[in-house]
Amino acid sequence: MTSPAAPDAPPAAALAPDIERHLQHLQVERRLAERSLVLYREALARLQAFAEKQPVDLRHAQVFHVRRWAAQLHAGGLAPRSIALVLSAWRGFYRWLGRDGLVDLNPVEGVRAPKAAVPLPKALSVDQAVTLAEAPEAEDDPALAARDHCVVELLYGCGLRVGELVGLDVVAGSDAGGWIDAQDAMAHVFGKGSKRRSVPVGGPALQALAAWLSARPGLARSDEPALFVNQRGTRLTAAQVRGRLKRRALQAGLPTHVHPHMLRHSFASHLLQSSGDLRAVQELLGHANIRTTQVYTKLDFQHLAKVYDAAHPRAKKKS
């Protein structure tokens, strides 16, 4: 919780009596850990430094003061999460003063830290996704190799969630958790909220499915309805898919940890890059709200920005 551009914190001995008493309360009555006490002391030292620079008495600080100080922390380069922690310490301090009747209002109530940037979903490049799908099989058991190949093709080729994938059954029916109609080249799945959707299945995925269905009887129990089964012949679990996918990615020499949702992100990103049709991608992913899908426009922009930087003569100044 430090920032080079933030106001200098006064030494511990110079802290205001109210702050020292509050820190004593946190240590003795709240029994906070030593590390937490250090963070609280730093945050409250910043509060005091701001108040002295204003100048304003700590007990007379107003909401507009706190908003200005939070803005200065942000301008100084402090991360939104760190600002939120600082404000939390300040809020607790004024709440404590209020319980003793020493302030009329809590000037930190209603003041929020800047929103942290939403991390973009990680996606493979097109070449990496194709490498993963077409990687030579290192699996000794041909049935397991066919199954894992089919799993990758469906996750990347259809954008399925791992729960939707493992919920697929061999035969369509009212009790089925989803199925693939190879004749119509469509996968019918139950998504979040038990919402059914249908997505197209591409040629490579259909070929992988046919190979797996030929090998499946050698693994599956006779009464097992699941499309994908494990070595015990029962339904494959999401955790098992994650483990097998991680293993396959390592064997393929990919430089990043690959998990099922990364293939879903890759499906969406690559489809959007090629089509530009956000609504279609929303339908294929099964997102209830278009805002959920819009994150992939940022991924697409990053891709375009990289292409621009690499190819356009005016993208970068020549040294």
C-alpha positions in Angstrom: 0.0 0.0 0.0 2.7 2.4 -1.0 3.1 5.0 -3.8 6.1 7.1 -4.8 3.9 10.0 -5.6 1.8 9.9 -2.5 2.4 12.5 0.3 5.1 11.5 2.7 3.9 9.7 5.8 4.9 11.3 9.1 7.0 9.2 11.4 5.0 7.1 13.9 5.9 9.4 16.8 4.3 12.4 15.1 0.9 10.7 14.5 -2.1 12.6 15.9 -3.4 11.4 19.3 -6.7 10.3 17.7 -4.8 8.1 15.3 -2.6 6.6 18.0 -5.6 5.8 20.2 -7.4 4.2 17.2 -4.3 2.1 16.4 -4.2 1.0 20.0 -7.9 0.0 19.8 -7.1 -2.0 16.7 -4.2 -3.8 18.4 -5.7 -4.5 21.8 -9.5 -4.8 21.2 -9.6 -5.8 17.6 -6.4 -7.9 17.9 -5.3 -7.2 14.3 -2.2 -9.0 13.0 1.0 -7.0 13.0 1.0 -6.7 9.2 -2.5 -5.3 9.2 -1.5 -2.8 11.9 1.4 -1.7 9.7 -1.0 -1.1 6.7 -3.5 0.8 8.9 -0.7 3.0 10.3 0.5 3.8 6.8 -3.0 4.6 5.6 -3.8 6.8 8.6 -0.4 8.5 8.3 -1.4 9.5 4.7 -4.7 10.8 6.0 -2.9 13.0 8.5 -0.4 14.2 5.9 -3.3 15.2 3.6 -5.2 17.0 6.4 -2.1 18.9 7.5 -1.4 20.0 3.9 -5.0 21.2 3.4 -4.9 22.4 6.2 -7.9 21.0 8.1 -8.4 19.4 11.5 -8.9 15.6 11.2 -12.2 15.8 13.1 -13.5 18.5 10.7 -12.7 16.7 7.4 -15.6 16.7 4.9 -16.6 14.4 2.0 -15.1 16.8 -0.6 -11.8 16.7 1.2 -11.7 12.9 1.2 -12.7 12.8 -2.5 -9.9 15.2 -3.4 -7.3 13.1 -1.4 -8.5 9.9 -3.0 -8.1 11.5 -6.4 -4.6 12.6 -5.5 -3.7 9.0 -4.5 -5.0 7.9 -7.9 -3.1 10.6 -9.7 0.0 9.6 -7.8 -0.1 6.1 -9.3 -1.6 4.1 -6.4 -3.5 1.1 -7.7 -7.4 1.1 -7.3 -7.2 -1.9 -5.0 -4.6 -0.1 -2.8 -6.8 3.0 -2.7 -9.7 0.9 -1.7 -7.7 -0.4 1.3 -6.6 3.1 2.3 -10.2 4.3 2.2 -11.3 1.3 4.2 -8.8 2.3 6.9 -10.0 5.9 6.9 -13.6 4.8 7.0 -13.0 2.6 10.0 -11.1 5.5 11.8 -14.0 7.9 11.4 -16.6 5.3 12.3 -14.6 4.8 15.5 -14.5 8.5 16.2 -18.2 8.7 15.6 -19.0 6.1 18.2 -17.3 8.3 20.8 -19.3 11.3 19.5 -16.1 13.1 18.3 -17.3 13.7 14.7 -20.7 14.5 13.4 -20.4 12.5 10.2 -18.1 10.0 8.5 -16.6 11.9 5.5 -15.4 8.6 3.9 -18.9 7.1 3.6 -19.9 7.0 0.0 -16.4 7.6 -1.3 -15.3 4.8 -3.5 -12.0 3.9 -5.0 -11.6 4.1 -8.8 -12.8 0.9 -10.5 -10.0 -1.5 -11.1 -9.6 -2.5 -14.7 -11.3 -5.8 -15.5 -8.7 -8.3 -16.4 -9.2 -9.5 -20.0 -9.8 -13.2 -20.5 -6.7 -15.0 -21.6 -6.9 -16.5 -25.1 -4.6 -18.6 -27.2 -3.5 -17.3 -30.6 -5.0 -19.0 -33.6 -1.7 -20.9 -34.2 -1.5 -22.0 -30.6 -5.1 -23.3 -30.7 -4.6 -25.2 -33.9 -1.3 -26.6 -32.5 -3.2 -27.9 -29.5 -5.9 -29.4 -31.5 -3.6 -31.1 -34.0 -0.8 -32.1 -31.7 0.5 -35.7 -32.2 -0.9 -38.0 -29.6 1.5 -39.0 -26.9 -1.1 -41.2 -25.2 -0.4 -44.9 -25.1 -4.2 -45.8 -25.1 -5.7 -45.0 -28.5 -9.2 -44.6 -26.9 -8.0 -42.0 -24.5 -6.1 -40.2 -27.3 -9.3 -40.1 -29.4 -11.3 -38.8 -26.4 -8.9 -36.0 -25.6 -8.7 -35.0 -29.2 -12.5 -34.8 -29.4 -12.6 -32.8 -26.1 -10.2 -30.2 -27.5 -12.1 -29.9 -30.8 -15.4 -29.3 -29.0 -14.1 -26.9 -26.5 -12.4 -24.7 -29.1 -14.6 -25.4 -32.0 -17.9 -24.9 -30.2 -17.0 -22.6 -27.3 -18.5 -25.0 -24.8 -18.1 -24.5 -21.0 -16.4 -27.5 -19.4 -19.6 -28.2 -17.5 -21.6 -28.3 -20.7 -19.0 -30.6 -22.3 -19.0 -33.2 -19.5 -22.8 -33.0 -19.3 -23.2 -34.3 -22.9 -24.8 -37.7 -23.3 -24.5 -40.2 -26.2 -28.2 -40.3 -27.0 -30.6 -37.4 -27.2 -33.6 -37.5 -24.8 -35.6 -35.6 -22.3 -33.3 -36.7 -19.5 -30.1 -36.0 -21.4 -27.9 -33.2 -20.2 -27.1 -32.3 -23.8 -26.1 -34.2 -26.9 -24.5 -33.8 -30.3 -26.6 -34.4 -33.5 -23.8 -35.4 -35.9 -26.3 -35.5 -38.8 -27.3 -31.9 -38.4 -23.8 -30.9 -37.1 -25.3 -29.3 -34.0 -24.5 -29.5 -30.3 -27.4 -29.1 -28.0 -26.3 -28.2 -24.4 -27.6 -26.9 -21.1 -25.9 -23.7 -20.2 -26.1 -21.6 -17.0 -29.5 -21.4 -15.5 -30.4 -24.6 -17.3 -30.9 -22.6 -20.5 -30.6 -24.8 -23.6 -28.8 -23.6 -26.7 -27.6 -25.1 -29.9 -24.2 -24.4 -31.5 -22.8 -25.6 -34.8 -20.1 -28.3 -34.8 -17.4 -27.9 -37.4 -15.9 -30.6 -39.7 -12.8 -31.3 -37.6 -14.9 -31.7 -34.4 -17.3 -34.1 -36.2 -14.3 -36.2 -37.4 -12.9 -36.3 -33.9 -16.3 -37.2 -32.6 -16.7 -40.1 -35.0 -13.2 -41.4 -34.0 -14.1 -41.2 -30.3 -17.5 -42.9 -30.7 -15.7 -45.8 -32.4 -13.3 -46.1 -29.5 -15.8 -45.3 -26.7 -17.2 -48.9 -26.3 -13.8 -50.1 -25.2 -13.9 -47.7 -22.2 -17.5 -47.0 -21.2 -19.7 -49.1 -19.1 -22.7 -50.6 -20.9 -25.2 -48.5 -18.8 -23.2 -45.2 -18.9 -25.1 -42.5 -20.7 -22.2 -40.0 -20.8 -20.6 -39.1 -24.1 -17.2 -38.7 -22.4 -16.0 -41.3 -19.9 -12.9 -41.8 -17.8 -10.7 -44.9 -17.5 -13.3 -46.3 -15.0 -15.9 -46.1 -17.6 -18.0 -43.5 -15.9 -18.7 -39.8 -16.7 -15.6 -37.7 -17.2 -15.4 -34.9 -14.6 -14.5 -31.2 -15.1 -11.4 -31.7 -13.0 -10.3 -34.6 -15.2 -10.7 -32.5 -18.3 -8.6 -29.8 -16.8 -5.8 -32.2 -16.0 -5.8 -33.9 -19.4 -5.9 -30.5 -21.1 -2.9 -29.2 -19.1 -1.0 -32.4 -20.0 -1.8 -32.1 -23.7 -0.7 -28.5 -23.8 2.6 -29.3 -22.2 3.1 -32.1 -24.7 2.3 -29.7 -27.5 4.9 -27.3 -26.2 2.6 -24.4 -25.6 4.2 -21.7 -23.4 1.2 -21.1 -21.2 -1.1 -22.9 -18.8 -4.1 -24.0 -20.8 -7.5 -24.6 -19.2 -10.9 -25.4 -20.6 -12.3 -21.8 -20.3 -9.2 -20.5 -22.2 -10.4 -22.5 -25.2 -13.9 -20.9 -24.9 -12.2 -17.5 -24.7 -10.2 -18.4 -27.8 -13.3 -19.5 -29.7 -15.0 -16.2 -29.0 -12.0 -14.0 -29.7 -11.1 -15.7 -33.0 -14.7 -15.8 -34.1 -15.1 -12.1 -33.4 -11.9 -11.2 -35.1 -13.1 -13.0 -38.3 -16.8 -12.0 -38.3 -17.1 -8.8 -36.2 -20.6 -10.0 -35.3 -20.9 -9.4 -31.6 -24.6 -10.6 -31.4 -23.8 -13.9 -33.1 -20.9 -14.5 -30.7 -23.3 -13.7 -27.8 -25.8 -16.3 -29.0 -23.1 -18.9 -29.5 -21.6 -18.4 -26.1 -25.0 -18.4 -24.4 -24.5 -15.0 -22.7 -27.7 -13.5 -21.3 -26.3 -10.0 -21.5 -24.4 -8.5 -24.4 -22.1 -6.6 -21.9 -20.6 -10.0 -20.9 -19.7 -10.6 -24.6 -18.3 -7.1 -25.1 -15.1 -8.0 -23.3 -14.0 -9.8 -26.4 -14.1 -6.6 -28.4 -11.2 -5.5 -26.2 -9.4 -8.7 -27.0 -10.1 -8.0 -30.7 -8.8 -4.5 -30.4 -5.6 -5.7 -28.8 -5.1 -8.1 -31.8 -5.7 -5.2 -34.2 -3.4 -2.9 -32.3 -0.6 -5.5 -32.5 -1.1 -5.9 -36.2 -1.0 -2.2 -36.7 2.2 -1.8 -34.6 3.9 -4.6 -36.5 2.8 -3.6 -40.0 1.9 0.1 -40.4 4.8 2.4 -41.4 3.5 5.2 -39.2 2.8 3.0 -36.2 6.2 3.6 -34.5 8.7 6.4 -34.8 12.0 5.3 -36.3 15.0 5.7 -34.0 
